[in-house]
């Protein structure tokens, strides 16, 4: 998968999660409260209703931190959203404010 495909897929996943975040919280609250009150049948009903509505592209765990320069998904410096390779390169060129190579 190329850089553009990875980044565009991540953008779609982030939008889907943001659009449905309140529904996730609502479901989690309902499920926890109904299990707490021993209303097991209704709890299962809500759980299966949620699973039918749920899509994997809406999940928080599908969101990846990607390097904004290369699209690399591993070893991301969160503060700058750069991979370690890009971070080192920008630091060497002096393009990062407040950073210097020791």
Backbone as numpy.savetxt, mean C-alpha at the origin, in Angstrom:
# Nx Ny Nz CAx CAy CAz Cx Cy Cz
7.94 -7.17 -15.89 7.10 -6.00 -15.89 7.99 -4.77 -15.89
7.72 -3.82 -16.77 8.54 -2.62 -16.88 8.21 -1.59 -15.82
9.02 -0.54 -15.81 8.87 0.51 -14.81 7.50 1.16 -14.90
7.07 1.53 -16.09 5.80 2.24 -16.25 4.63 1.37 -15.83
4.67 0.08 -16.16 3.58 -0.81 -15.77 3.51 -0.95 -14.26
4.67 -1.10 -13.62 4.71 -1.25 -12.17 4.17 -0.01 -11.47
4.60 1.15 -11.93 4.19 2.40 -11.30 2.70 2.64 -11.53
2.21 2.41 -12.75 0.79 2.63 -13.03 -0.08 1.65 -12.25
0.35 0.42 -12.08 -0.39 -0.56 -11.29 -0.46 -0.12 -9.84
0.65 0.38 -9.31 0.68 0.84 -7.93 -0.25 2.04 -7.73
-0.31 2.93 -8.71 -1.20 4.09 -8.62 -2.66 3.64 -8.55
-3.03 2.65 -9.36 -4.39 2.13 -9.35 -4.73 1.50 -8.01
-3.80 0.72 -7.46 -4.04 0.07 -6.16 -4.21 1.11 -5.07
-3.38 2.16 -5.08 -3.49 3.22 -4.07 -4.83 3.94 -4.17
-5.30 4.23 -5.39 -6.59 4.89 -5.57 -7.73 4.00 -5.10
-7.68 2.70 -5.43 -8.74 1.78 -4.99 -8.79 1.69 -3.47
-7.64 1.61 -2.84 -7.62 1.52 -1.38 -8.15 2.80 -0.75
-7.73 3.94 -1.29 -8.16 5.22 -0.74 -9.67 5.38 -0.89
-10.21 4.94 -2.01 -11.64 5.05 -2.26 -12.45 4.18 -1.30
-11.92 3.04 -0.89 -12.67 2.08 -0.09 -12.16 1.95 1.34
-11.33 2.87 1.80 -10.73 2.75 3.12 -11.78 2.76 4.23
-12.79 3.61 4.11 -13.82 3.70 5.14 -14.60 2.39 5.24
-14.87 1.74 4.10 -15.59 0.47 4.12 -14.78 -0.61 4.81
-13.46 -0.62 4.63 -12.60 -1.57 5.32 -12.69 -1.38 6.83
-12.60 -0.13 7.26 -12.67 0.16 8.70 -14.03 -0.22 9.27
-15.08 0.07 8.52 -16.43 -0.26 8.96 -16.60 -1.78 9.10
-16.12 -2.52 8.12 -16.22 -3.98 8.17 -15.44 -4.54 9.35
-14.24 -4.03 9.55 -13.41 -4.53 10.64 -14.09 -4.28 12.00
-14.69 -3.09 12.15 -15.38 -2.77 13.39 -16.59 -3.68 13.60
-17.43 -3.85 12.57 -18.62 -4.70 12.68 -18.25 -6.13 13.02
-17.26 -6.64 12.35 -16.86 -8.03 12.57 -16.35 -8.24 14.00
-15.57 -7.30 14.47 -15.02 -7.42 15.82 -16.14 -7.34 16.87
-17.08 -6.41 16.68 -18.16 -6.24 17.65 -19.11 -7.43 17.65
-19.43 -7.97 16.47 -20.37 -9.09 16.41 -19.77 -10.37 16.97
-18.49 -10.58 16.75 -17.84 -11.75 17.33 -17.76 -11.59 18.85
-17.57 -10.37 19.29 -17.48 -10.10 20.72 -18.80 -10.41 21.43
-19.94 -10.19 20.76 -21.25 -10.43 21.36 -21.79 -11.82 21.05
-20.96 -12.72 20.56 -21.33 -14.10 20.28 -22.46 -14.25 19.28
-22.60 -13.31 18.39 -23.60 -13.42 17.33 -22.88 -13.99 16.11
-22.57 -15.27 16.16 -21.68 -15.90 15.18 -22.31 -15.97 13.80
-23.59 -16.30 13.70 -24.23 -16.44 12.39 -24.21 -15.13 11.60
-24.56 -14.04 12.26 -24.57 -12.75 11.57 -23.15 -12.32 11.23
-22.21 -12.67 12.10 -20.81 -12.35 11.84 -20.31 -13.04 10.57
-20.67 -14.32 10.42 -20.30 -15.05 9.20 -20.96 -14.45 7.97
-22.20 -14.03 8.11 -22.92 -13.41 6.99 -22.19 -12.16 6.51
-21.80 -11.31 7.45 -21.09 -10.08 7.08 -19.72 -10.41 6.48
-19.07 -11.42 7.03 -17.75 -11.81 6.53 -17.84 -12.27 5.06
-18.78 -13.13 4.75 -18.92 -13.62 3.38 -19.41 -12.54 2.42
-20.23 -11.65 2.92 -20.68 -10.52 2.09 -19.48 -9.63 1.73
-18.60 -9.43 2.70 -17.41 -8.62 2.46 -16.47 -9.30 1.47
-16.28 -10.61 1.61 -15.39 -11.34 0.71 -15.88 -11.28 -0.73
-17.19 -11.35 -0.93 -17.74 -11.25 -2.28 -17.51 -9.86 -2.88
-17.53 -8.83 -2.04 -17.34 -7.47 -2.52 -15.86 -7.13 -2.69
-15.01 -7.78 -1.90 -13.60 -7.46 -1.81 -12.82 -7.86 -3.07
-11.92 -7.01 -3.50 -11.02 -7.32 -4.61 -9.59 -7.16 -4.10
-8.69 -7.97 -4.62 -7.30 -7.90 -4.14 -6.65 -6.57 -4.47
-7.11 -5.91 -5.53 -6.51 -4.62 -5.89 -6.90 -3.51 -4.92
-7.77 -3.82 -3.95 -8.18 -2.83 -2.96 -7.44 -2.98 -1.64
-6.58 -3.96 -1.53 -5.96 -4.30 -0.26 -4.77 -3.38 0.05
-4.63 -3.06 1.33 -3.50 -2.24 1.78 -2.18 -2.97 1.59
-2.20 -4.29 1.71 -0.95 -5.05 1.59 -0.44 -5.10 0.15
-1.25 -4.71 -0.82 -0.80 -4.69 -2.22 -0.04 -3.42 -2.59
-0.08 -2.43 -1.72 0.62 -1.17 -2.00 2.11 -1.38 -1.78
2.91 -1.01 -2.76 4.37 -1.15 -2.68 5.01 0.23 -2.72
6.09 0.38 -1.98 6.91 1.59 -2.11 7.83 1.37 -3.30
7.74 2.25 -4.28 8.56 2.14 -5.47 9.46 3.36 -5.59
10.64 3.15 -6.15 11.57 4.24 -6.42 10.94 5.14 -7.50
10.95 6.45 -7.27 10.33 7.35 -8.23 11.18 7.54 -9.48
12.44 7.15 -9.41 13.30 7.28 -10.58 13.34 6.00 -11.42
13.54 4.86 -10.76 13.74 3.62 -11.50 12.57 2.65 -11.43
11.64 2.83 -10.48 10.54 1.89 -10.31 10.92 0.65 -9.54
12.12 0.65 -8.98 12.59 -0.51 -8.21 11.81 -0.62 -6.91
11.47 -1.86 -6.51 10.61 -2.07 -5.35 11.37 -2.46 -4.08
12.64 -2.73 -4.18 13.38 -3.19 -3.00 14.35 -2.13 -2.50
14.55 -2.13 -1.18 15.53 -1.27 -0.51 15.24 0.20 -0.81
14.04 0.64 -0.44 13.62 2.02 -0.68 13.91 2.86 0.55
14.51 4.03 0.35 14.70 5.00 1.42 13.41 5.82 1.45
12.58 5.61 2.48 11.23 6.16 2.49 11.19 7.68 2.47
12.14 8.31 3.13 12.12 9.77 3.22 12.24 10.42 1.84
12.99 9.80 0.95 13.22 10.37 -0.37 12.52 9.60 -1.49
11.91 8.45 -1.18 11.26 7.58 -2.17 12.21 7.18 -3.29
13.45 6.88 -2.92 14.46 6.45 -3.88 15.02 5.11 -3.44
15.42 4.30 -4.42 16.09 3.05 -4.08 17.50 3.38 -3.61
18.16 2.42 -3.03 19.51 2.66 -2.48 20.47 3.07 -3.58
20.29 2.53 -4.78 21.19 2.85 -5.90 20.99 4.31 -6.33
19.72 4.70 -6.52 19.42 6.08 -6.91 19.81 7.05 -5.80
19.55 6.64 -4.56 19.89 7.48 -3.41 21.38 7.77 -3.38
22.18 6.74 -3.58 23.64 6.89 -3.57 24.10 7.80 -4.71
23.48 7.63 -5.87 23.85 8.44 -7.03 23.50 9.92 -6.80
22.28 10.19 -6.32 21.88 11.57 -6.05 22.73 12.20 -4.96
23.08 11.41 -3.95 23.91 11.92 -2.87 25.31 12.27 -3.40
25.83 11.43 -4.29 27.15 11.68 -4.85 27.16 12.96 -5.70
26.04 13.20 -6.41 25.94 14.39 -7.25 25.58 15.65 -6.45
25.20 15.49 -5.18 24.87 16.64 -4.34 23.47 17.17 -4.59
22.55 16.34 -5.08 21.19 16.80 -5.40 20.23 16.67 -4.23
20.65 16.04 -3.13 19.78 15.88 -1.97 20.14 16.92 -0.93
19.14 17.69 -0.49 19.38 18.72 0.48 19.74 18.13 1.85
20.79 18.60 2.44 21.18 18.18 3.79 21.88 16.84 3.86
22.22 16.25 2.73 22.91 14.96 2.72 24.29 15.14 2.12
25.24 14.45 2.70 26.58 14.46 2.11 27.21 13.11 2.34
28.08 12.76 1.47 28.73 11.47 1.55 29.87 11.57 2.58
29.89 10.64 3.50 30.92 10.64 4.54 32.19 10.03 4.02
